[in-house]
Amino acid sequence: MRKLFAVMFLVLLTFVATAYVKNVIYFIGDGMGFNHVYLASILEGKTLNMMKTPYTGIMSTFAANTWVTDSAAAGTALACGFKTNNGMIGMLPNKEIVPSIMEIAKAYGMKTGIVVTCRVTHATPASFYGHVPDRDMENELAEQLINGEVVDVIMGGGYRHFLPMSVKGSSRKDEKDLIALAKEKGYVYVTKKSELANVNSDKVLALFSSSHMAAASDRTGEQPMLYEMVEKALQLLSKDGEPFFLMVEGSQIDWEAHGNDPYGVWKEVIEFDKAIGVALEFAKENSDTLIVVTADHETGGLSTSTGTYMLEVEMLKKFKMNTDTFLTKFNIEEKDKFINAVKEVYSLEMTQSEYEWLLNIKKTAKSSSDLPNSFGRYISGKVLLGWTTFDHTGNPVPVFAFGPGAEYFTGWFDNTDLPRLIARLMGCPLTYPAHKEPIVTGPVLY
């Protein structure tokens, strides 16, 4: 009898370990490396939501043609399970189209959603519904998004790619009105947080800005925070009790890291982590929900040291503004005002030689990013925080998982492994169902 009980217990454990995954929430922190997470945790003085899992993995991110990926190749790997060249979305280097996990989920009847703080046609979100050889083909990606109807709930920025050229601010060169087309296809279109609050539709197109949404530390008014969008998306996707797949991107961690801005990285990681917290609360009431958190690549080569065995955490905690906003508000050519502002916002005493060094960078700049990048590197140096580059690196990134099947997300992964593992746990392998034709979202444009 004891042997029989032991066997039954083992069978039960096996069943629990391979529990059915009904819903998937896939978080991607753009540019978020281990040190970005760790720095935010230090500054907050607590363990972040994403760090609370007992299941942690490590993931490589290289592209088909380079050890240092961009977001298009990385997004394609994370969405489709295939390597491609930098700049390409949803296709192999030979331009053969490959399906994304979201397209597969939709083909199997699941509800789908994308929530981002960048343009919804930007590289990472586009990798889940689009197929183009050049990530800059955002007008074409907007057409694929609406015509394909792969994504039910869409939230982010970038309405300029959906409006006809006759509308001021449009980035299109034609008279196609994709907003009107979306409405014809049953999407409710909103542009304000207050409008989103009243939406109860199965299909939503919520575009809160012409281009990217404001940075987390600047976002106010009618642009919602990432966690607010996730909360609403989960409400809409789960209201009928049907399975769903939701991709959420913390889009601007990457941009702050490109500028070597420690304050900006801190605030973007925390916004991302708050959204993860919303998902974890949802999962408490929906135990068949798998949450996977990762990044597409690391940006900046962030280091919590500059070789002095010190990090000025308390000084960094006093920072009040991201560098882009600071340089917009305070003109570096107004010497006294600028130096006083540095003291007020960053609690730093800028010397005459430091000021002249930055002023000279502005005067000799070959790019609009030269001054913000140098200013970011300057304030980082003052708190003994190091960076190796203003671009991406080939460093591995973290993987955190919660819920049924989370135990499989430990060890060393390649980025192409993640969607394949998630798809298997969903019961939707990364091949089209036998009774379905391959989904090509929109016309062939290349």
C-alpha positions in Angstrom: 0.0 0.0 0.0 2.9 2.4 0.8 4.4 1.7 -2.6 1.1 2.4 -4.3 0.7 5.6 -2.4 4.3 6.7 -3.3 3.6 6.0 -7.0 0.4 7.9 -6.9 2.2 10.8 -5.2 4.9 10.8 -7.9 2.2 10.8 -10.6 0.5 13.8 -8.9 3.8 15.7 -8.7 4.4 15.0 -12.4 0.9 16.3 -13.2 1.5 19.5 -11.2 4.9 20.0 -12.8 3.4 19.9 -16.3 0.3 21.9 -15.4 -1.8 23.3 -18.2 -0.8 26.8 -19.2 -3.9 28.7 -20.2 -2.6 32.3 -20.4 0.8 33.7 -21.1 2.2 37.2 -20.2 5.5 37.7 -21.9 7.5 40.7 -20.6 10.5 42.1 -22.5 12.6 44.8 -21.0 14.3 46.4 -24.0 18.0 46.8 -23.3 17.6 45.4 -19.7 20.7 43.5 -18.5 21.4 42.0 -15.1 23.0 45.2 -13.8 20.0 47.4 -14.9 17.8 45.2 -12.7 20.3 45.1 -9.8 20.9 48.9 -9.9 17.2 49.6 -9.7 16.9 47.2 -6.8 19.7 48.9 -4.9 18.2 52.4 -5.5 14.8 51.2 -4.4 16.2 49.4 -1.4 14.1 46.3 -2.0 13.8 43.1 -4.0 12.0 43.9 -7.3 8.9 41.9 -8.3 10.8 40.2 -11.1 13.6 39.1 -8.7 11.2 37.2 -6.5 11.0 34.1 -8.6 12.9 31.0 -7.6 13.3 30.2 -11.4 16.0 32.2 -13.1 17.8 31.6 -16.4 20.5 33.2 -18.5 20.0 34.0 -22.2 22.3 34.7 -25.1 21.1 37.3 -27.6 23.3 37.2 -30.7 21.8 37.7 -34.2 22.3 35.6 -37.3 25.0 38.0 -38.7 26.6 39.5 -35.6 27.3 38.8 -32.0 25.7 42.1 -31.0 22.0 42.1 -31.9 19.6 44.9 -32.6 16.0 44.9 -31.4 14.6 43.6 -34.7 16.7 40.5 -34.9 16.3 39.9 -31.1 12.5 40.6 -31.3 12.2 38.1 -34.1 14.1 35.5 -32.1 11.9 36.1 -29.0 8.7 36.0 -31.1 9.4 33.5 -33.8 12.2 31.2 -32.5 14.5 31.9 -35.4 17.7 33.9 -35.8 17.7 36.6 -38.4 20.0 39.5 -39.4 19.9 42.9 -37.7 17.2 45.1 -39.0 14.9 42.2 -40.2 11.5 41.4 -38.7 9.6 38.2 -38.8 11.7 36.5 -41.5 14.9 34.6 -42.0 18.0 36.2 -43.6 16.8 34.8 -47.0 13.5 36.7 -46.5 11.5 33.5 -45.9 8.6 34.5 -43.6 8.3 32.7 -40.2 5.3 32.8 -37.9 5.4 34.4 -34.5 4.1 32.8 -31.3 1.4 35.4 -31.3 0.2 34.5 -34.8 0.2 30.8 -33.7 -1.7 31.6 -30.5 -4.3 33.5 -32.6 -4.6 30.7 -35.1 -5.4 28.4 -32.1 -8.2 30.7 -31.0 -6.5 32.6 -28.2 -7.0 36.3 -27.5 -3.9 38.4 -28.1 -2.5 41.7 -26.9 0.5 44.0 -27.2 1.3 46.7 -24.6 4.4 49.0 -25.1 5.6 52.5 -24.4 7.2 53.0 -27.9 5.5 53.1 -31.2 3.5 49.9 -31.7 5.3 49.6 -35.1 8.7 49.7 -33.4 11.0 46.6 -33.7 10.0 44.6 -30.7 6.2 44.8 -30.9 6.3 44.5 -34.7 8.2 41.2 -34.4 5.0 39.6 -33.0 2.8 40.4 -36.0 5.0 41.8 -38.8 7.2 40.5 -41.6 9.5 43.1 -43.3 13.1 43.1 -44.3 13.8 46.5 -42.8 12.6 47.6 -39.4 12.2 51.2 -40.7 9.2 50.1 -42.8 6.9 51.2 -40.1 4.1 52.4 -42.4 4.0 48.9 -43.9 4.0 47.4 -40.4 1.1 49.6 -39.5 -0.8 48.1 -42.4 0.1 44.6 -41.5 -1.0 45.2 -37.9 -4.5 46.4 -38.9 -5.0 44.1 -42.0 -3.7 41.0 -40.3 -6.0 41.4 -37.2 -3.5 39.1 -35.3 -3.6 41.4 -32.2 -6.8 42.1 -30.4 -5.7 44.6 -27.8 -3.0 47.1 -28.9 -1.7 49.9 -26.6 1.3 52.2 -27.1 2.3 55.1 -29.3 2.8 56.0 -32.9 -0.5 57.1 -34.5 1.5 59.0 -37.1 2.0 55.8 -39.0 -1.7 55.1 -39.2 -3.0 58.5 -40.5 -3.1 59.7 -44.2 -0.5 62.2 -45.3 -3.1 65.0 -45.4 -3.3 64.9 -41.6 -0.6 67.1 -40.0 2.1 65.0 -38.3 1.5 61.9 -40.3 4.6 59.9 -41.4 2.8 58.3 -44.3 3.3 59.2 -48.0 -0.2 58.1 -49.1 -3.8 58.8 -48.2 -4.4 55.5 -46.4 -6.4 56.0 -43.2 -5.6 53.0 -41.1 -7.5 54.4 -38.1 -10.7 54.4 -40.2 -9.8 50.9 -41.4 -9.3 49.7 -37.9 -12.7 51.0 -36.9 -14.3 49.1 -39.8 -12.7 46.0 -38.6 -14.2 46.4 -35.1 -11.5 48.1 -33.2 -12.4 50.8 -30.7 -9.9 53.6 -31.1 -8.7 55.8 -28.2 -5.9 58.3 -27.7 -6.4 59.2 -24.0 -6.1 57.5 -20.6 -9.6 58.7 -19.7 -11.0 57.2 -22.8 -9.3 53.9 -22.2 -10.9 53.6 -18.7 -14.4 53.3 -20.3 -13.5 50.7 -23.0 -15.0 47.2 -22.7 -14.4 46.0 -26.3 -12.7 42.8 -27.4 -10.7 44.8 -30.0 -8.9 48.0 -28.9 -6.4 50.2 -30.7 -5.1 52.7 -28.1 -2.4 55.0 -29.4 -1.5 57.7 -26.9 1.1 59.7 -28.8 2.1 60.6 -32.3 5.5 58.9 -31.9 6.8 57.2 -28.7 5.2 57.8 -25.4 6.9 60.1 -22.9 9.6 58.7 -20.6 8.3 57.1 -17.4 9.7 59.9 -15.3 8.0 62.5 -17.5 4.7 60.8 -18.3 1.7 62.7 -17.0 -1.9 63.6 -18.0 -3.6 61.5 -20.6 -0.6 59.2 -21.3 -1.0 56.1 -19.0 1.8 54.4 -17.2 2.8 50.9 -18.4 1.2 49.2 -15.3 -2.1 51.0 -16.0 -2.1 49.7 -19.6 -1.3 46.2 -18.5 -4.1 46.3 -15.9 -6.6 47.3 -18.5 -5.3 44.8 -21.1 -5.6 42.0 -18.6 -9.1 43.1 -17.8 -10.1 43.1 -21.5 -8.3 39.9 -22.5 -9.6 37.9 -19.5 -13.2 39.1 -19.3 -14.7 36.2 -21.1 -12.5 33.6 -19.5 -10.8 32.6 -22.8 -7.1 31.8 -23.1 -4.9 34.8 -24.0 -1.3 35.7 -25.0 -0.1 39.2 -24.0 3.3 40.7 -24.8 4.5 43.7 -22.7 7.6 45.7 -23.5 9.4 48.1 -21.2 10.5 49.9 -24.3 12.5 52.8 -23.0 15.0 51.1 -20.6 17.0 50.8 -23.8 16.9 54.5 -24.7 18.0 55.6 -21.3 20.8 53.1 -21.3 21.9 54.4 -24.8 22.3 57.8 -23.2 24.2 56.3 -20.2 21.5 57.9 -18.0 21.4 56.2 -14.6 18.3 58.1 -13.3 16.4 57.3 -16.5 17.3 53.6 -16.4 16.3 53.4 -12.8 12.8 54.9 -13.4 12.2 52.9 -16.6 13.1 49.6 -14.9 10.8 50.4 -12.0 7.9 51.3 -14.3 8.5 47.9 -16.0 8.6 46.1 -12.6 5.3 47.7 -11.5 3.7 46.3 -14.6 5.1 42.9 -13.6 3.6 43.4 -10.2 0.2 43.9 -11.8 0.6 40.6 -13.7 1.6 38.7 -10.6 -1.5 39.9 -8.8 -3.6 38.7 -11.8 -1.8 35.4 -11.6 -2.7 35.0 -7.9 -6.4 34.7 -9.0 -5.6 32.9 -12.3 -3.1 30.1 -11.4 -3.0 28.8 -14.9 -1.1 31.9 -16.1 2.5 31.7 -17.0 4.6 34.9 -16.7 8.0 35.1 -18.4 10.3 38.1 -18.0 13.4 38.7 -20.1 15.2 41.3 -22.3 16.0 41.5 -26.0 19.6 42.5 -25.3 21.8 44.6 -22.9 22.4 48.2 -23.7 25.3 50.4 -22.4 27.5 47.8 -20.8 26.4 49.1 -17.4 28.7 48.4 -14.4 28.1 49.1 -10.8 31.7 50.2 -10.4 34.4 52.3 -12.0 37.3 50.5 -10.3 37.2 52.3 -7.0 35.4 49.6 -4.9 32.7 52.2 -4.4 29.3 53.2 -5.6 27.7 56.4 -4.4 24.2 55.1 -4.0 23.0 57.9 -1.7 24.2 60.5 -4.1 22.4 58.8 -7.0 19.2 58.6 -5.0 19.1 62.4 -5.0 18.9 62.7 -8.8 15.6 64.2 -9.9 15.5 64.2 -13.7 16.5 62.2 -16.8 19.2 63.9 -18.8 17.1 64.4 -22.0 14.5 66.4 -20.0 17.2 68.3 -18.1 19.0 69.4 -21.3 15.6 70.4 -22.8 14.8 72.6 -19.8 18.2 74.1 -19.2 20.3 75.7 -21.9 23.9 74.8 -21.5 24.9 78.2 -23.1 23.4 80.0 -20.1 26.4 79.2 -17.9 25.3 80.2 -14.4 21.7 78.9 -14.8 23.0 75.6 -16.1 25.6 75.1 -13.3 23.0 76.0 -10.7 20.5 73.6 -12.3 23.1 70.7 -12.1 23.4 71.4 -8.4 19.7 71.6 -7.9 18.7 68.5 -9.9 21.7 66.2 -9.4 23.3 67.6 -6.2 26.6 67.9 -8.1 29.1 70.8 -7.9 30.0 71.3 -11.6 33.5 72.8 -12.0 34.4 75.4 -14.6 36.5 72.9 -16.6 33.7 70.4 -16.6 31.3 73.0 -17.9 33.6 74.1 -20.6 34.2 70.4 -21.6 30.4 69.9 -22.1 29.9 73.2 -23.8 32.7 72.3 -26.3 30.9 69.0 -27.0 27.8 70.8 -27.9 29.7 73.2 -30.2 31.5 70.4 -32.0 28.7 67.8 -31.9 28.3 65.7 -35.1 25.0 64.2 -33.7 22.1 65.4 -31.6 23.0 62.6 -29.1 26.6 63.7 -28.5 25.7 66.2 -25.7 23.0 64.0 -23.9 25.4 61.0 -24.0 28.3 62.9 -22.6 26.2 64.5 -19.9 24.9 61.0 -19.0 28.4 59.7 -18.8 29.4 62.8 -16.7 26.7 62.4 -14.0 27.3 58.6 -14.0 31.0 59.1 -13.3 30.2 61.4 -10.4 28.4 58.5 -8.6 31.1 56.0 -9.7 28.8 54.2 -12.1 30.4 52.8 -15.3 29.4 52.3 -18.9 31.4 50.7 -21.8 29.3 52.0 -24.7 26.4 54.1 -25.9 25.2 51.1 -27.9 24.1 47.5 -27.4 26.4 44.8 -26.1 26.5 41.1 -26.6 26.1 40.4 -22.9 23.7 37.7 -21.8 20.4 38.8 -20.2 18.2 37.5 -17.4 15.1 35.2 -17.6 12.6 35.2 -14.8 9.5 33.0 -14.7 6.4 32.5 -12.6 3.5 30.1 -12.7 2.9 26.7 -14.3 5.9 25.5 -16.2 8.2 28.2 -14.7 10.6 25.5 -13.5 11.6 24.9 -17.1 13.1 28.4 -17.4 16.3 27.7 -15.5 19.8 27.3 -17.0 21.3 28.7 -20.1 19.1 29.6 -23.1 19.4 31.1 -26.5 16.8 33.7 -27.3 15.3 31.3 -29.9 14.6 28.8 -27.2 12.1 30.9 -25.2 9.2 31.1 -27.7 9.5 27.5 -28.5 9.4 26.5 -24.8 6.4 28.8 -24.1 4.6 27.5 -27.2 5.0 23.9 -26.0 3.7 24.8 -22.6 0.7 26.4 -24.3 0.1 23.4 -26.4 0.6 25.5 -29.5 3.9 24.5 -31.1 5.6 27.0 -33.5 4.1 25.5 -36.6 0.7 26.3 -38.1 -2.2 24.0 -37.3 -2.8 21.5 -40.1 -6.2 22.9 -40.9 -4.9 26.5 -41.2 -3.1 28.3 -44.0 0.0 30.2 -43.1 -0.8 33.7 -41.8 0.8 36.5 -43.8 -0.3 39.8 -42.2 -0.8 42.1 -45.2 0.6 42.3 -48.7 4.1 41.2 -49.7 5.9 44.5 -49.8 9.5 43.5 -50.7 
